[in-house]
Structures are given as C-alpha cells and as structure tokens.
Amino acid sequence: MSRIETAPEVFDDFDRFLEHIAQFDVGSAPERIAEIVDAIQILAKNPLMGRPVRGGMRELVIGRGSRGYVALYRYVEQLDTVFLLAVRTQRESGYKRGR
C-alpha cells in the first residue's frame, strides 16, 4: 500500500472550501470534506488511478457538479508515495499557487 503525503498548502484549499460551504450550505461541510478524504485514500491502493497531466503529475476527479473536486498529485514509484499537491473544485479553472 502506498503512503500518502499531503503538502501544507492543501489545508489552505480545504479552508477555502469550508468558507464557501459555510456561506451556502453549512450543514454539508463534514460530509463533503469526508468525501474528498475518502477518495484520496483510494490512492493508497491505486496510485495511478488519476488521469495523467503535465510534468508527471496526475489528477483524481472526485464527485461531480457543484460537489465535484479535483486532486492534483504526483506518485513517486521509487518511494511508493503519493504526494498530494493541491485540491480545487471542478468549477475552478486552475489551482491556486500556480500549480
């Protein structure tokens, strides 16, 4: 089973989601964050599951529509480690911090 390492900036992404959810659907916050975390945990068993993108990174599509997210990560086979780099909503055009 692969190890999953989370970049500190990912927690800023979660804060951004929680601020938005607090304005529009406060009751769904725990469920939505749990959905993201559960999906990311799947990468421990299937690190190549996400679609390939530039620079050797991959994207994992989580959910859909207004409840959809995309996780950007890199899998380093030699370390058997998934490095989670960023998470965004599917409706955002790109990742924060220029990733």
C-alpha positions as a LaTeX table, in Angstrom:
\begin{tabular}{lrrr}
\hline
Residue & $x$ (\AA) & $y$ (\AA) & $z$ (\AA) \\
\hline
Met1 & 0.00 & 0.00 & 0.00 \\
Ser2 & 1.37 & 3.41 & $-0.99$ \\
Arg3 & 1.98 & 6.15 & 1.52 \\
Ile4 & 0.18 & 9.49 & 1.08 \\
Glu5 & 1.94 & 12.75 & 1.95 \\
Thr6 & $-0.05$ & 15.99 & 1.95 \\
Ala7 & 1.52 & 19.35 & 1.11 \\
Pro8 & 0.74 & 22.00 & 3.76 \\
Glu9 & $-0.94$ & 24.17 & 1.10 \\
Val10 & $-3.68$ & 21.56 & 0.68 \\
Phe11 & $-5.06$ & 22.60 & 4.05 \\
Asp12 & $-5.46$ & 26.14 & 2.63 \\
Asp13 & $-7.54$ & 24.57 & $-0.14$ \\
Phe14 & $-9.78$ & 22.89 & 2.47 \\
Asp15 & $-10.13$ & 26.21 & 4.33 \\
Arg16 & $-11.25$ & 27.84 & 1.08 \\
Phe17 & $-13.88$ & 25.14 & 0.52 \\
Leu18 & $-15.12$ & 25.41 & 4.10 \\
Glu19 & $-15.51$ & 29.19 & 3.84 \\
His20 & $-17.58$ & 28.78 & 0.68 \\
Ile21 & $-19.68$ & 25.95 & 2.15 \\
Ala22 & $-20.27$ & 27.99 & 5.33 \\
Gln23 & $-21.89$ & 30.71 & 3.23 \\
Phe24 & $-24.12$ & 28.48 & 1.13 \\
Asp25 & $-24.59$ & 25.02 & 2.70 \\
Val26 & $-23.07$ & 24.87 & 6.18 \\
Gly27 & $-24.68$ & 21.55 & 7.06 \\
Ser28 & $-22.88$ & 19.66 & 4.30 \\
Ala29 & $-19.31$ & 20.64 & 5.25 \\
Pro30 & $-18.32$ & 17.50 & 7.20 \\
Glu31 & $-19.81$ & 15.19 & 4.57 \\
Arg32 & $-18.13$ & 16.99 & 1.67 \\
Ile33 & $-14.69$ & 17.03 & 3.27 \\
Ala34 & $-15.10$ & 13.34 & 4.18 \\
Glu35 & $-15.90$ & 12.56 & 0.53 \\
Ile36 & $-12.66$ & 14.22 & $-0.58$ \\
Val37 & $-10.56$ & 12.49 & 2.08 \\
Asp38 & $-12.11$ & 9.09 & 1.34 \\
Ala39 & $-11.41$ & 9.47 & $-2.38$ \\
Ile40 & $-7.80$ & 10.48 & $-1.75$ \\
Gln41 & $-7.33$ & 7.42 & 0.47 \\
Ile42 & $-8.12$ & 5.24 & $-2.56$ \\
Leu43 & $-4.77$ & 6.37 & $-3.98$ \\
Ala44 & $-3.01$ & 4.32 & $-1.30$ \\
Lys45 & $-4.13$ & 1.17 & $-3.12$ \\
Asn46 & $-4.33$ & 2.60 & $-6.66$ \\
Pro47 & $-1.78$ & 5.43 & $-7.01$ \\
Leu48 & $-2.01$ & 5.53 & $-10.81$ \\
Met49 & $-5.80$ & 5.85 & $-10.79$ \\
Gly50 & $-5.84$ & 9.55 & $-11.66$ \\
Arg51 & $-5.52$ & 10.89 & $-15.18$ \\
Pro52 & $-2.02$ & 11.95 & $-16.29$ \\
Val53 & $-1.38$ & 15.69 & $-16.63$ \\
Arg54 & 1.69 & 17.83 & $-17.28$ \\
Gly55 & 5.02 & 17.33 & $-15.60$ \\
Gly56 & 4.44 & 13.77 & $-14.42$ \\
Met57 & 1.55 & 14.77 & $-12.20$ \\
Arg58 & $-1.89$ & 13.20 & $-12.10$ \\
Glu59 & $-5.42$ & 14.39 & $-11.28$ \\
Leu60 & $-8.03$ & 12.46 & $-9.37$ \\
Val61 & $-11.59$ & 13.53 & $-10.17$ \\
Ile62 & $-13.78$ & 13.37 & $-7.07$ \\
Gly63 & $-17.58$ & 13.65 & $-7.26$ \\
Arg64 & $-19.26$ & 15.83 & $-9.85$ \\
Gly65 & $-21.06$ & 19.10 & $-10.45$ \\
Ser66 & $-21.27$ & 21.51 & $-7.54$ \\
Arg67 & $-19.93$ & 18.74 & $-5.29$ \\
Gly68 & $-17.02$ & 17.89 & $-7.57$ \\
Tyr69 & $-13.35$ & 18.34 & $-6.81$ \\
Val70 & $-10.03$ & 17.58 & $-8.49$ \\
Ala71 & $-6.94$ & 16.50 & $-6.54$ \\
Leu72 & $-3.52$ & 17.15 & $-8.07$ \\
Tyr73 & $-0.82$ & 14.70 & $-7.05$ \\
Arg74 & 2.44 & 13.09 & $-8.02$ \\
Tyr75 & 3.21 & 9.42 & $-7.47$ \\
Val76 & 6.87 & 8.53 & $-6.93$ \\
Glu77 & 7.16 & 4.82 & $-7.54$ \\
Gln78 & 10.67 & 4.51 & $-6.08$ \\
Leu79 & 9.32 & 5.79 & $-2.74$ \\
Asp80 & 5.90 & 4.20 & $-3.19$ \\
Thr81 & 4.48 & 7.56 & $-2.11$ \\
Val82 & 1.65 & 9.76 & $-3.36$ \\
Phe83 & 2.35 & 13.46 & $-2.84$ \\
Leu84 & $-0.94$ & 15.37 & $-2.70$ \\
Leu85 & $-0.16$ & 18.85 & $-4.03$ \\
Ala86 & $-3.47$ & 20.70 & $-4.35$ \\
Val87 & $-7.24$ & 20.30 & $-4.43$ \\
Arg88 & $-9.70$ & 22.50 & $-6.31$ \\
Thr89 & $-13.36$ & 22.44 & $-7.19$ \\
Gln90 & $-14.22$ & 21.16 & $-10.65$ \\
Arg91 & $-15.65$ & 24.58 & $-11.45$ \\
Glu92 & $-12.36$ & 26.38 & $-10.80$ \\
Ser93 & $-10.22$ & 26.96 & $-13.88$ \\
Gly94 & $-6.90$ & 26.17 & $-12.21$ \\
Tyr95 & $-5.09$ & 25.51 & $-8.98$ \\
Lys96 & $-4.16$ & 28.22 & $-6.51$ \\
Arg97 & $-0.46$ & 28.99 & $-6.19$ \\
Gly98 & 0.06 & 28.38 & $-9.92$ \\
Arg99 & 0.31 & 24.59 & $-9.86$ \\
\hline
\end{tabular}
